[in-house]
Protein backbone atom coordinates (compact mmCIF):
# COMPACT_ATOMS: atom_id res chain seq x y z
CA UNK A 1 0.00 0.00 0.00
CA UNK A 2 1.13 3.53 -0.75
CA UNK A 3 0.32 6.88 0.89
CA UNK A 4 0.28 10.49 -0.24
CA UNK A 5 0.64 12.96 2.62
CA UNK A 6 -0.51 16.49 1.74
CA UNK A 7 0.08 19.39 4.15
CA UNK A 8 -2.09 22.45 3.53
CA UNK A 9 -2.25 25.97 4.98
CA UNK A 10 -5.85 27.13 5.21
CA UNK A 11 -7.12 30.66 4.71
CA UNK A 12 -8.46 32.37 7.82
CA UNK A 13 -11.81 31.03 9.04
CA UNK A 14 -12.07 28.47 6.24
CA UNK A 15 -11.80 25.15 8.14
CA UNK A 16 -15.54 24.41 7.88
CA UNK A 17 -15.58 25.26 4.16
CA UNK A 18 -12.47 23.10 3.67
CA UNK A 19 -14.28 20.12 5.23
CA UNK A 20 -17.40 20.73 3.09
CA UNK A 21 -15.29 20.99 -0.07
CA UNK A 22 -13.55 17.72 0.74
CA UNK A 23 -16.88 15.97 1.24
CA UNK A 24 -18.69 17.41 -1.78
CA UNK A 25 -15.93 17.87 -4.38
CA UNK A 26 -12.72 16.02 -3.51
CA UNK A 27 -13.95 12.69 -2.12
CA UNK A 28 -16.17 11.99 -5.16
CA UNK A 29 -13.10 12.50 -7.38
CA UNK A 30 -10.97 10.22 -5.22
CA UNK A 31 -13.59 7.47 -5.15
CA UNK A 32 -13.43 7.26 -8.96
CA UNK A 33 -9.65 6.68 -8.98
CA UNK A 34 -8.20 3.24 -9.68
CA UNK A 35 -6.51 1.85 -6.58
CA UNK A 36 -7.87 4.46 -4.15
CA UNK A 37 -8.40 2.94 -0.69
CA UNK A 38 -8.95 5.66 1.92
CA UNK A 39 -8.67 9.35 2.77
CA UNK A 40 -7.92 10.56 6.30
CA UNK A 41 -7.90 14.29 6.95
CA UNK A 42 -6.77 16.15 10.05
CA UNK A 43 -7.41 19.78 11.00
CA UNK A 44 -5.06 21.74 13.24
CA UNK A 45 -6.71 22.88 16.51
CA UNK A 46 -6.35 26.53 15.43
CA UNK A 47 -8.03 25.78 12.06
CA UNK A 48 -5.10 27.19 10.10
CA UNK A 49 -3.68 23.96 8.77
CA UNK A 50 -4.67 20.52 7.57
CA UNK A 51 -3.05 17.23 6.67
CA UNK A 52 -4.69 14.88 4.17
CA UNK A 53 -3.44 11.32 3.82
CA UNK A 54 -4.71 9.26 0.92
CA UNK A 55 -4.02 5.53 0.77
CA UNK A 56 -3.55 3.69 -2.52
CA UNK A 57 -3.30 0.07 -3.55
CA UNK A 58 -0.08 0.69 -5.52
CA UNK A 59 2.45 3.46 -6.03
CA UNK A 60 1.45 3.64 -9.70
CA UNK A 61 -2.18 4.41 -8.73
CA UNK A 62 -1.09 7.32 -6.52
CA UNK A 63 1.24 8.64 -9.20
CA UNK A 64 -1.46 8.52 -11.87
CA UNK A 65 -3.84 10.40 -9.55
CA UNK A 66 -1.10 12.98 -8.95
CA UNK A 67 -0.72 13.56 -12.68
CA UNK A 68 -4.31 13.30 -13.87
CA UNK A 69 -6.70 14.35 -11.09
CA UNK A 70 -4.76 16.19 -8.37
CA UNK A 71 -4.67 19.46 -10.41
CA UNK A 72 -8.51 19.48 -10.38
CA UNK A 73 -8.46 18.82 -6.61
CA UNK A 74 -6.20 21.83 -6.13
CA UNK A 75 -8.63 23.96 -8.14
CA UNK A 76 -11.52 22.84 -5.93
CA UNK A 77 -9.56 23.75 -2.81
CA UNK A 78 -8.17 27.07 -4.09
CA UNK A 79 -10.88 29.09 -2.31
CA UNK A 80 -9.81 27.72 1.11
CA UNK A 81 -6.09 26.92 0.74
CA UNK A 82 -3.28 29.47 0.96
CA UNK A 83 -0.10 28.80 -1.01
CA UNK A 84 0.95 25.50 -2.55
CA UNK A 85 0.30 22.33 -0.55
CA UNK A 86 3.32 20.17 0.25
CA UNK A 87 3.03 16.60 -1.07
CA UNK A 88 5.08 13.68 0.25
CA UNK A 89 4.80 10.01 -0.68
CA UNK A 90 5.39 6.95 1.48
CA UNK A 91 5.24 3.17 1.42
CA UNK A 92 2.76 2.10 4.13
CA UNK A 93 4.47 -0.19 6.63
CA UNK A 94 1.61 -0.76 9.10
CA UNK A 95 -2.12 -0.19 9.37
CA UNK A 96 -4.41 -1.94 11.81
CA UNK A 97 -7.46 -0.71 9.93
CA UNK A 98 -6.23 -2.01 6.57
CA UNK A 99 -4.57 -5.05 8.15
CA UNK A 100 -1.10 -4.26 6.78
CA UNK A 101 2.06 -5.44 8.49
CA UNK A 102 5.61 -4.44 7.69
CA UNK A 103 7.29 -6.67 5.11
CA UNK A 104 10.70 -6.14 6.69
C-alpha positions as CSV (number, residue, x, y, z in Angstrom):
1,X,0.0,0.0,0.0
2,X,1.1,3.5,-0.7
3,X,0.3,6.9,0.9
4,X,0.3,10.5,-0.2
5,X,0.6,13.0,2.6
6,X,-0.5,16.5,1.7
7,X,0.1,19.4,4.1
8,X,-2.1,22.5,3.5
9,X,-2.3,26.0,5.0
10,X,-5.9,27.1,5.2
11,X,-7.1,30.7,4.7
12,X,-8.5,32.4,7.8
13,X,-11.8,31.0,9.0
14,X,-12.1,28.5,6.2
15,X,-11.8,25.1,8.1
16,X,-15.5,24.4,7.9
17,X,-15.6,25.3,4.2
18,X,-12.5,23.1,3.7
19,X,-14.3,20.1,5.2
20,X,-17.4,20.7,3.1
21,X,-15.3,21.0,-0.1
22,X,-13.6,17.7,0.7
23,X,-16.9,16.0,1.2
24,X,-18.7,17.4,-1.8
25,X,-15.9,17.9,-4.4
26,X,-12.7,16.0,-3.5
27,X,-13.9,12.7,-2.1
28,X,-16.2,12.0,-5.2
29,X,-13.1,12.5,-7.4
30,X,-11.0,10.2,-5.2
31,X,-13.6,7.5,-5.2
32,X,-13.4,7.3,-9.0
33,X,-9.6,6.7,-9.0
34,X,-8.2,3.2,-9.7
35,X,-6.5,1.8,-6.6
36,X,-7.9,4.5,-4.1
37,X,-8.4,2.9,-0.7
38,X,-9.0,5.7,1.9
39,X,-8.7,9.3,2.8
40,X,-7.9,10.6,6.3
41,X,-7.9,14.3,6.9
42,X,-6.8,16.2,10.1
43,X,-7.4,19.8,11.0
44,X,-5.1,21.7,13.2
45,X,-6.7,22.9,16.5
46,X,-6.4,26.5,15.4
47,X,-8.0,25.8,12.1
48,X,-5.1,27.2,10.1
49,X,-3.7,24.0,8.8
50,X,-4.7,20.5,7.6
51,X,-3.0,17.2,6.7
52,X,-4.7,14.9,4.2
53,X,-3.4,11.3,3.8
54,X,-4.7,9.3,0.9
55,X,-4.0,5.5,0.8
56,X,-3.5,3.7,-2.5
57,X,-3.3,0.1,-3.5
58,X,-0.1,0.7,-5.5
59,X,2.5,3.5,-6.0
60,X,1.4,3.6,-9.7
61,X,-2.2,4.4,-8.7
62,X,-1.1,7.3,-6.5
63,X,1.2,8.6,-9.2
64,X,-1.5,8.5,-11.9
65,X,-3.8,10.4,-9.6
66,X,-1.1,13.0,-8.9
67,X,-0.7,13.6,-12.7
68,X,-4.3,13.3,-13.9
69,X,-6.7,14.3,-11.1
70,X,-4.8,16.2,-8.4
71,X,-4.7,19.5,-10.4
72,X,-8.5,19.5,-10.4
73,X,-8.5,18.8,-6.6
74,X,-6.2,21.8,-6.1
75,X,-8.6,24.0,-8.1
76,X,-11.5,22.8,-5.9
77,X,-9.6,23.7,-2.8
78,X,-8.2,27.1,-4.1
79,X,-10.9,29.1,-2.3
80,X,-9.8,27.7,1.1
81,X,-6.1,26.9,0.7
82,X,-3.3,29.5,1.0
83,X,-0.1,28.8,-1.0
84,X,1.0,25.5,-2.5
85,X,0.3,22.3,-0.5
86,X,3.3,20.2,0.2
87,X,3.0,16.6,-1.1
88,X,5.1,13.7,0.3
89,X,4.8,10.0,-0.7
90,X,5.4,6.9,1.5
91,X,5.2,3.2,1.4
92,X,2.8,2.1,4.1
93,X,4.5,-0.2,6.6
94,X,1.6,-0.8,9.1
95,X,-2.1,-0.2,9.4
96,X,-4.4,-1.9,11.8
97,X,-7.5,-0.7,9.9
98,X,-6.2,-2.0,6.6
99,X,-4.6,-5.1,8.1
100,X,-1.1,-4.3,6.8
101,X,2.1,-5.4,8.5
102,X,5.6,-4.4,7.7
103,X,7.3,-6.7,5.1
104,X,10.7,-6.1,6.7
